[in-house]
Amino acid sequence: MIWINFLHLYQPANIDDYHIQEALNQSYWRLIRLLEENPELRMTFNVSGCLLERLEDMGELDFIKALKKLNDSGRLELVSSAAYHGFLPLLPEEEIVKQIKENEIILQRFFGSDFKPKGFFLPEMSYSSALAKIVKSFGYDWIILDEISTANKQIDLEQIFIDETSGLKVIFRQRELSRAYPPDEIYQLLATNKKVAISATDAELYGLRHEDPTGEMEKIAADQKIVTKTVSDYIYSFALENLSAIKLRESSWESEEIDIIKGQPFILWFDKKNSIHRDLWRLSNLSLELGEKFKDDNNIKWHRWHLVRGLASCTFWWASANDFTTSFGPYAWNPDIVERGLNDLLRSVRAIENKKSLNDKLKAETLALRLRKNLWRRHWLKHLV
């Protein structure tokens, strides 16, 4: 059996160091050691640019060097993404382009000036046709999506397709496998004579979020009956001229069919009935517009420094109050994380020096006060024991 394992390494740019250290110690180094100790093992990683910067700030250069060595050897494939993990389908094109460019600069700084990956990871696997066209314009060749991004349930999910809108090659992660701890499922799949398993998860699942006391991942890494491949190696093993075009729909790796039917494929990041989501996006859009309006401001650097941190998808996801505990995830409600993003969005507005920004500043302060009040009111009314 062939196993393609795609792992997403990300921590928000504004998170405390100890959270990154936990992920590093319990998950990231484990994965690196597996690759180093098993020469035939292959994986594909997306390491967000903002995480690389934080690791550098923390002095964790040995980890970055290990990534580069494994990538150079061909055992590990690294892909690109948006530097600060913004929720791209809901952002304006100008901001999407900036975050892609910023990620490329970061990757080339750490992995070499000629580093140009073939694959692109859409944060949260959030697909829209407009976004895919932008990604294609940067020269990327493939994306990975959840199987829910196609309405056609008859297709063979082991095949590679061409997005009929953008021309990007598409590989689908298998949802049931990816919502489990994949190493627990691989041997069961092997017994069914399944030919190809494609999983894509957060890398933190491999230790931080889920303990593996029997070392299932280590067993698989050493098992010659299971052949692992990088995503690119798998894609380019196909006759590319014969790939079929496929129609895709707006979705993410957490979208549910009912949400897509209701026209809310991104409900975890923008629920129209969620007043906190609505005001977070009002504040986000105000700051984005302000940055364009005063792009020559003396403090534009600090405006952007705070803006990208506030726009991280986590700011919105943690306000969704969705329960992921059945799939190795948390209950998605954390007012501290939401407030941290809110604070960065507000500071991005405050950073602008130009006096003509006064009315926008007052509007932002009013929005922030309302957000803070509603956020904590909702929290205490529901969660105070």
N, C-alpha and C positions, 0 to 999 in steps of 0.2 A: 504493500500500500504506500502511496505517496501522501505525505503530510506537508502542507504549506501553512506555516505559522507566522502570522503578521502580528507584531506587538507595538503598541503605542506607548511611548515613554513621555509623560508630560506632568509637570507641576506648575501651578500658576506663578507668574512672575512676582506676585506680591505676597506669596505664602511664606510662613516662618521657616527658617532653616531646618528646624528639627523634623518637619514633615518630609523634606527632601532627603534628609539623612536616613530616616526610617525606610523610605522607598529604596534608597541606594543600598542600604545594608541588608534588607530583607528580600528584595526582588532583583534589582538591577545587576548587582554583582553576582548573584546566583546565575543569572542568564549568561553573563560574560564567562563565568567559570565553565558552564556547560559547553559553550562554544569552544573555549580553549582546550578543554580536556577531551573533546570528541571531534576529531578532525573531519568526520563525514557529516556532522550536524550542520544544518543550514537554517537560518531565520532571516526575516525581514523586519527592520525596526524603523519606526518614525520617532526621532528624538527631537522634540520641539526646540526651536531656537532659543526660546526664553529659558528652557531648562538648561541648555548648554551654558548660557550666560551665568545662570545662578550657580551651576557646578563650578565654573571658573572662579566666581567670586568666593566660593567656599573652599577653594584650594583643592578641589577634587579632580586635578588634572590627570591623574593616573587612569581614571575611568574614561576620560575623553580619549586619551592615548590608546587605551585598549579598544575602544570603538573603532578608531582609525586603523589600527593594525588588523583587526578582524575584517573590516570593510575592504582594505587593500588586498587581503588574502583571498577574498571571494567567499569566505564562510558566512559573512554577514552582509546583507544588503541594506543600505540606508536610503531613505527617501526624503523628500522635502514636504513642506506644509506651510501654514501661516505662522509667523514667528511667535505671536502672542495668543494663539488659539482663539481668535475671535470667531463668533458664529457667522460664518461668511455669507450664507444666503440672505441674511437680514441686514447686511452692511452695504453701503454704497460702493460702486466699482472702484472709486479712488482709494478707499480704505483697503479693499481686498488687494489691489495691486501693491500698495505700500507694504502690507504685511507679507506678501509673497516675496517681494524684493528684499525686505529686511531679513527674512529667513535665509535667502540665498547668500546674502552677505555674511551672515553668521556661520553658515555651513562651510563656506569657502575659507573663512578665517581659521576654522578648526581642522578642516579636512583637505585643504589645498585649493589653490586658486583655480584649478581646472576641474574641481569637483562639480559634477552635474548629474544628479540622479535621474533615472528614467521614470520613477513613480512619484505620485503626489498623494498625500493623505489629506482628505478634506476633514477638518476638525469635526468630531462627532459623526463622521461619515455623512455629512449633511450635503445632499446633492440638490442642485437646481441646474437647469440647462444653461442659464446665463453664467453661472459660476463655472461650469465645466468649460465653456468657451474661453473664459479668461485663463483658466489653467492651461488649456491647450495652446493659447497664444504665447505662453512662456516656454513652449517647447517640450513639455512633459508628454509622456507617451501613454501612461496608464494610470488608472485610479482603482481603488478597491471599494466596493459598496456592499451593504447588506442586501440579502436576497429580496427584501421587501421593496427595494427600489424598482423592481419590475412587477407589473401586474400579471405577467404571463407565468402561471404556475406550472406550465408544462415543459419549460425549458430544462435542459441538462445543466445543473449548477456546477458541473465539473469542467464545462467549456469556457472559452474566452469569447467575448463579444466586442462589438464596436458600437459605442454610443452614437446613435444616428444623428444627434444634434451637434456634438462637438468633434467627433472623430477619435476620441480617446478610446483606448482599449479598456475593457472592464473585466475585472475578476470579481466574483461574488463570494463573500464569506457565507458559510453555512450557519444559519442563525441558531438552531438548536445546539449544535456543537459549541458555538461561541458563547452561548449563554450558560454553559456549564464550565467546569474546569477541564479544558480539552484533554490533558493527559489522562484523566480518569475515564474518558470515553474512547480513546484511541484503540485500546486493546479489544474493547467490545465491538468496535467497527471492523477491526481486523478479522474477527470471527465471522462477520457477515459477508466477507469477500468484497467489501467496499474498496473501490480502486483509488479514490482521491478524497482526502479530507482537507477542507480549507477553513481555518479558524482565524479570527481577528479579535483581539481583546486588548484591554489595558495591560501593560506589563506588570503593573502592581498586583495583578491577580496571582502572580507566581511567587507568593511568599507573604506579601504584606496583607493582602485581603483574604488569602486562603492558604492554610497550612497543608503541606503535602507530606504527612508523617511517614508514608511508605515509599517516598521518593519515586513516584510514578514517572515524573519528568526525566529523572536520571536513568530509569530503566529504558524508557523510549529512546533516549539519546544514544544508548549503547546497543540497541536492538537492530540487527542488520535486516530484519524483515520489514522494517519501516524506513522508507527512503524519504528524507526531508529535502525540500528545495526552496530556494528563494522565489519570491513572486515573479521576478523577471525571468529566471531560468525556466519556470513553468510556462509563462506566457510565450516565450520565444521557442518553446519546444513544439508549438503548433504551426501549421501551415498558415501564415498570417494572411496570405492572399485569399484564403477561403473562409475567413471569419465572418459570421453573420452580424448584420446590424440589429440593434435592439432599441426599443423605445423605453426610456426611463422616466420616472416620475419623482417629484419632490419628496424627499424622505431623509431619515437619519438612521443610525444603527439602533435607535430606541423607538422609532416610529411604530405605531400599531395600525392595523388596517382600518379600524374605526376612526382614528384621527385623520387618516388620509381621506377617507370617504367624506368626513365632515369638513374637509378643506383646511385642516390644521395639522399638517405633517410635522410642524416644528413646535408643537404645543408645550414641550418641556422648557422651551426658551422664550416663547411668546404665546401665552394663553390669553386670548382676548377677554376672558372673564376674570383674569387675575389682575387686580388693580396694581399690585406691586410690579408685575411685568410691564404693565402699560406705562407706569411712571418711570421705570428704569429705562425704557426705550425712549421716552420723551427726553429724559436727561441726556441719554447717549446721543440722540440726534441733534440736540441743542449744542452739545460740545463738538460734535463732528462738523456742524455748520459753522461754528465759531472758528474752528481751526482753519477752515477754508477761507473764511472772511478775513481773518487776520494772520494769514500765512507768513507775513513778513514781520510779525511781532517779535520784539526782543526776547520774549520768553517762550517762543513757540516750541523750543526743544523740551521745556518742562511741561508745557501743555501736552505734548505728545507722549512724554514719559508716563504721565498719569493716565492719559486717555486709553492707551493700549492695555494697560493693566485693568482698568475698569470695564473694558469691552470684552474681556475674557469670557468665554461661554459659561464658565462656572458661576459668574455673578448672577446669571439668569436661571441656570439649572437648579441651583440650591434654593431658589424661591418657588420651585414647581410643586414641592410637597408630594412628589411621587414616590411610591414604595418600591425599591429595587432589592429588598432583602432576600427575595426568593432566587435571585440570580447573582449572588455574591457581591451585591452592591449595598449601598446605604439607603436610609430613608432620606430623600432629597429635600431636606429642609434644614438650613443652617443660617440663621440670621446674622451670625458673625461674619461669615464669608460674603453674604450679600452686602452687608454694611461696609465691608472692606472695599468691595468693588464700587459701591455707591460713593464712598469717600474719595476714591481715585477719580471718578467721573467729576465730582464736584471740584476737586483740586485742579483738574484740567481746565475747568472754566475759570477758576480763581487765578490761574497762572498767567492769563492774558493781561498784559500791561495796558493796552490801548484803552483810553477813557471812553471810547465809543462802545465798549463792551458792557457798560454799566447796566443797561436794561436786561441784557442777557444774564449777567451775573445775578441780578435780583431775582430773575425768573428761576435760575438754577437753585438759588438758596431756598426759595419757596418750595420747589419740587423736592429738594433734599429733606427739608423739614417734614413734609407730608409723608414722604417715603419712610423716613426713620420712625415716625409715629405709627404708621400702619403696619410696618414690619414687626415692631416689637409688641404692638397691641395684639396682632394676630398670634404671635408666638406665645405670649403669656396667657391669653384666653384659652388656647388649645393645649399647651404643654406644661403649664404649671401644675405640679402634683400637690 
